[in-house]
């Protein structure tokens, strides 16, 4: 039995990984995107100064850049996880999320409040997409 081809996906249009992981990995016709926080890809600095809407816009922009590099669109995303530092931000984040993932069949999703996120981010989102 042969192993599936596993390929890293990397783009300068999204923040470089800060640890031993990739922005995304293609395997068996599926794209697994690492969680994105509101880092500016050019500077590596956090965007938004604690404004969850500004952070969410940057997070979604980063995810779309990774999807695009892999040849995907948000419409190919089948699963997301949204991590919030404060579940009270759900309505604001959800409205912006719907602008990206609300067309057609919306992805399955989990949304959880967490004790903390890297760099004191207020939101992090990861996703899984089908290729092709």
ChimeraX commands (.cxc) that place a marker at each C-alpha (Angstrom):
marker #1 position 0.00,0.00,0.00 radius 0.5
marker #1 position 1.41,3.40,-0.97 radius 0.5
marker #1 position 1.34,6.38,1.34 radius 0.5
marker #1 position -0.56,9.48,0.23 radius 0.5
marker #1 position 1.49,12.37,-1.05 radius 0.5
marker #1 position 1.87,15.00,1.64 radius 0.5
marker #1 position 2.83,18.51,0.53 radius 0.5
marker #1 position 3.42,21.70,2.52 radius 0.5
marker #1 position 1.69,24.88,1.34 radius 0.5
marker #1 position 3.52,28.15,1.94 radius 0.5
marker #1 position 2.78,31.71,0.85 radius 0.5
marker #1 position 4.34,35.06,1.72 radius 0.5
marker #1 position 0.79,36.51,1.59 radius 0.5
marker #1 position 0.14,34.95,5.04 radius 0.5
marker #1 position 2.29,35.06,8.18 radius 0.5
marker #1 position 5.24,32.69,8.30 radius 0.5
marker #1 position 4.92,29.90,10.88 radius 0.5
marker #1 position 6.54,30.66,14.22 radius 0.5
marker #1 position 7.15,27.03,15.09 radius 0.5
marker #1 position 7.55,23.55,13.62 radius 0.5
marker #1 position 4.40,23.58,11.48 radius 0.5
marker #1 position 3.24,24.68,8.02 radius 0.5
marker #1 position 0.64,27.22,6.98 radius 0.5
marker #1 position -1.20,24.28,5.43 radius 0.5
marker #1 position -0.64,20.69,4.33 radius 0.5
marker #1 position -2.17,18.92,1.32 radius 0.5
marker #1 position -2.82,15.21,1.83 radius 0.5
marker #1 position -5.14,12.81,0.04 radius 0.5
marker #1 position -7.20,15.47,-1.72 radius 0.5
marker #1 position -7.67,17.48,1.47 radius 0.5
marker #1 position -6.11,20.77,2.59 radius 0.5
marker #1 position -5.51,21.20,6.32 radius 0.5
marker #1 position -4.91,24.88,7.20 radius 0.5
marker #1 position -3.19,25.79,10.44 radius 0.5
marker #1 position -4.87,28.29,12.72 radius 0.5
marker #1 position -4.36,31.91,11.79 radius 0.5
marker #1 position -4.25,34.86,14.14 radius 0.5
marker #1 position -4.20,38.53,13.14 radius 0.5
marker #1 position -0.56,38.79,12.15 radius 0.5
marker #1 position 0.40,41.11,9.31 radius 0.5
marker #1 position 2.24,38.91,6.78 radius 0.5
marker #1 position 4.68,41.70,5.88 radius 0.5
marker #1 position 5.71,42.72,9.39 radius 0.5
marker #1 position 4.73,39.80,11.62 radius 0.5
marker #1 position 3.06,42.31,13.97 radius 0.5
marker #1 position -0.42,41.87,15.40 radius 0.5
marker #1 position -3.15,43.88,13.68 radius 0.5
marker #1 position -6.09,45.56,15.38 radius 0.5
marker #1 position -4.81,46.67,18.80 radius 0.5
marker #1 position -7.36,44.40,20.51 radius 0.5
marker #1 position -10.25,45.25,18.13 radius 0.5
marker #1 position -11.81,41.84,17.46 radius 0.5
marker #1 position -13.33,42.96,14.15 radius 0.5
marker #1 position -9.99,44.21,12.80 radius 0.5
marker #1 position -8.35,41.00,14.00 radius 0.5
marker #1 position -11.03,38.86,12.38 radius 0.5
marker #1 position -10.63,40.63,9.04 radius 0.5
marker #1 position -6.87,39.93,9.13 radius 0.5
marker #1 position -7.38,36.31,10.20 radius 0.5
marker #1 position -9.79,35.73,7.30 radius 0.5
marker #1 position -7.43,37.48,4.88 radius 0.5
marker #1 position -4.59,35.22,6.02 radius 0.5
marker #1 position -6.73,32.10,5.60 radius 0.5
marker #1 position -7.88,33.17,2.13 radius 0.5
marker #1 position -4.24,33.71,1.11 radius 0.5
marker #1 position -3.31,30.18,2.19 radius 0.5
marker #1 position -6.38,28.72,0.47 radius 0.5
marker #1 position -5.53,30.61,-2.72 radius 0.5
marker #1 position -1.92,29.39,-2.69 radius 0.5
marker #1 position -3.29,25.83,-2.53 radius 0.5
marker #1 position -5.68,26.50,-5.42 radius 0.5
marker #1 position -8.79,26.63,-3.21 radius 0.5
marker #1 position -11.56,29.08,-2.49 radius 0.5
marker #1 position -13.52,29.56,0.73 radius 0.5
marker #1 position -16.37,27.66,-0.93 radius 0.5
marker #1 position -14.24,24.49,-0.77 radius 0.5
marker #1 position -13.86,24.74,3.01 radius 0.5
marker #1 position -15.78,21.96,4.74 radius 0.5
marker #1 position -14.76,22.48,8.39 radius 0.5
marker #1 position -13.57,25.37,10.55 radius 0.5
marker #1 position -12.72,25.90,14.17 radius 0.5
marker #1 position -13.07,29.38,15.67 radius 0.5
marker #1 position -11.21,30.06,18.90 radius 0.5
marker #1 position -12.29,33.18,20.83 radius 0.5
marker #1 position -10.63,34.72,23.87 radius 0.5
marker #1 position -14.11,36.04,24.79 radius 0.5
marker #1 position -17.29,34.31,23.63 radius 0.5
marker #1 position -18.95,37.72,23.97 radius 0.5
marker #1 position -17.25,38.56,20.64 radius 0.5
marker #1 position -19.18,35.79,18.86 radius 0.5
marker #1 position -21.71,38.06,17.10 radius 0.5
marker #1 position -19.04,40.41,15.70 radius 0.5
marker #1 position -16.80,37.56,14.54 radius 0.5
marker #1 position -19.73,35.59,13.11 radius 0.5
marker #1 position -20.86,38.51,10.94 radius 0.5
marker #1 position -17.42,38.82,9.31 radius 0.5
marker #1 position -17.05,35.03,9.09 radius 0.5
marker #1 position -20.37,34.88,7.18 radius 0.5
marker #1 position -19.01,37.30,4.56 radius 0.5
marker #1 position -16.33,34.74,3.68 radius 0.5
marker #1 position -17.97,31.39,4.41 radius 0.5
marker #1 position -21.70,32.19,4.13 radius 0.5
marker #1 position -22.19,31.55,0.40 radius 0.5
marker #1 position -23.38,28.15,-0.80 radius 0.5
marker #1 position -22.95,25.35,1.73 radius 0.5
marker #1 position -21.38,26.87,4.85 radius 0.5
marker #1 position -18.68,24.73,6.48 radius 0.5
marker #1 position -19.30,22.65,9.55 radius 0.5
marker #1 position -17.88,24.58,12.49 radius 0.5
marker #1 position -16.94,24.53,16.13 radius 0.5
marker #1 position -16.56,27.76,18.10 radius 0.5
marker #1 position -15.00,27.72,21.54 radius 0.5
marker #1 position -13.83,30.20,24.13 radius 0.5
marker #1 position -10.24,29.63,25.20 radius 0.5
marker #1 position -8.20,30.90,28.13 radius 0.5
marker #1 position -5.60,32.52,25.88 radius 0.5
marker #1 position -4.33,32.67,22.30 radius 0.5
marker #1 position -0.82,33.35,20.97 radius 0.5
marker #1 position 0.28,37.00,21.11 radius 0.5
marker #1 position -2.86,37.86,23.12 radius 0.5
marker #1 position -4.99,37.46,19.99 radius 0.5
marker #1 position -8.75,37.65,20.45 radius 0.5
marker #1 position -9.56,35.24,17.60 radius 0.5
marker #1 position -7.93,32.33,15.78 radius 0.5
marker #1 position -9.47,30.31,12.96 radius 0.5
marker #1 position -8.31,27.11,11.25 radius 0.5
marker #1 position -9.97,25.19,8.43 radius 0.5
marker #1 position -10.09,22.07,6.30 radius 0.5
marker #1 position -10.90,22.23,2.56 radius 0.5
marker #1 position -11.38,19.72,-0.22 radius 0.5
marker #1 position -9.07,20.08,-3.21 radius 0.5
marker #1 position -10.12,19.93,-6.81 radius 0.5
marker link #1:1,2 radius 0.2
marker link #1:2,3 radius 0.2
marker link #1:3,4 radius 0.2
marker link #1:4,5 radius 0.2
marker link #1:5,6 radius 0.2
marker link #1:6,7 radius 0.2
marker link #1:7,8 radius 0.2
marker link #1:8,9 radius 0.2
marker link #1:9,10 radius 0.2
marker link #1:10,11 radius 0.2
marker link #1:11,12 radius 0.2
marker link #1:12,13 radius 0.2
marker link #1:13,14 radius 0.2
marker link #1:14,15 radius 0.2
marker link #1:15,16 radius 0.2
marker link #1:16,17 radius 0.2
marker link #1:17,18 radius 0.2
marker link #1:18,19 radius 0.2
marker link #1:19,20 radius 0.2
marker link #1:20,21 radius 0.2
marker link #1:21,22 radius 0.2
marker link #1:22,23 radius 0.2
marker link #1:23,24 radius 0.2
marker link #1:24,25 radius 0.2
marker link #1:25,26 radius 0.2
marker link #1:26,27 radius 0.2
marker link #1:27,28 radius 0.2
marker link #1:28,29 radius 0.2
marker link #1:29,30 radius 0.2
marker link #1:30,31 radius 0.2
marker link #1:31,32 radius 0.2
marker link #1:32,33 radius 0.2
marker link #1:33,34 radius 0.2
marker link #1:34,35 radius 0.2
marker link #1:35,36 radius 0.2
marker link #1:36,37 radius 0.2
marker link #1:37,38 radius 0.2
marker link #1:38,39 radius 0.2
marker link #1:39,40 radius 0.2
marker link #1:40,41 radius 0.2
marker link #1:41,42 radius 0.2
marker link #1:42,43 radius 0.2
marker link #1:43,44 radius 0.2
marker link #1:44,45 radius 0.2
marker link #1:45,46 radius 0.2
marker link #1:46,47 radius 0.2
marker link #1:47,48 radius 0.2
marker link #1:48,49 radius 0.2
marker link #1:49,50 radius 0.2
marker link #1:50,51 radius 0.2
marker link #1:51,52 radius 0.2
marker link #1:52,53 radius 0.2
marker link #1:53,54 radius 0.2
marker link #1:54,55 radius 0.2
marker link #1:55,56 radius 0.2
marker link #1:56,57 radius 0.2
marker link #1:57,58 radius 0.2
marker link #1:58,59 radius 0.2
marker link #1:59,60 radius 0.2
marker link #1:60,61 radius 0.2
marker link #1:61,62 radius 0.2
marker link #1:62,63 radius 0.2
marker link #1:63,64 radius 0.2
marker link #1:64,65 radius 0.2
marker link #1:65,66 radius 0.2
marker link #1:66,67 radius 0.2
marker link #1:67,68 radius 0.2
marker link #1:68,69 radius 0.2
marker link #1:69,70 radius 0.2
marker link #1:70,71 radius 0.2
marker link #1:71,72 radius 0.2
marker link #1:72,73 radius 0.2
marker link #1:73,74 radius 0.2
marker link #1:74,75 radius 0.2
marker link #1:75,76 radius 0.2
marker link #1:76,77 radius 0.2
marker link #1:77,78 radius 0.2
marker link #1:78,79 radius 0.2
marker link #1:79,80 radius 0.2
marker link #1:80,81 radius 0.2
marker link #1:81,82 radius 0.2
marker link #1:82,83 radius 0.2
marker link #1:83,84 radius 0.2
marker link #1:84,85 radius 0.2
marker link #1:85,86 radius 0.2
marker link #1:86,87 radius 0.2
marker link #1:87,88 radius 0.2
marker link #1:88,89 radius 0.2
marker link #1:89,90 radius 0.2
marker link #1:90,91 radius 0.2
marker link #1:91,92 radius 0.2
marker link #1:92,93 radius 0.2
marker link #1:93,94 radius 0.2
marker link #1:94,95 radius 0.2
marker link #1:95,96 radius 0.2
marker link #1:96,97 radius 0.2
marker link #1:97,98 radius 0.2
marker link #1:98,99 radius 0.2
marker link #1:99,100 radius 0.2
marker link #1:100,101 radius 0.2
marker link #1:101,102 radius 0.2
marker link #1:102,103 radius 0.2
marker link #1:103,104 radius 0.2
marker link #1:104,105 radius 0.2
marker link #1:105,106 radius 0.2
marker link #1:106,107 radius 0.2
marker link #1:107,108 radius 0.2
marker link #1:108,109 radius 0.2
marker link #1:109,110 radius 0.2
marker link #1:110,111 radius 0.2
marker link #1:111,112 radius 0.2
marker link #1:112,113 radius 0.2
marker link #1:113,114 radius 0.2
marker link #1:114,115 radius 0.2
marker link #1:115,116 radius 0.2
marker link #1:116,117 radius 0.2
marker link #1:117,118 radius 0.2
marker link #1:118,119 radius 0.2
marker link #1:119,120 radius 0.2
marker link #1:120,121 radius 0.2
marker link #1:121,122 radius 0.2
marker link #1:122,123 radius 0.2
marker link #1:123,124 radius 0.2
marker link #1:124,125 radius 0.2
marker link #1:125,126 radius 0.2
marker link #1:126,127 radius 0.2
marker link #1:127,128 radius 0.2
marker link #1:128,129 radius 0.2
marker link #1:129,130 radius 0.2
marker link #1:130,131 radius 0.2
marker link #1:131,132 radius 0.2
view
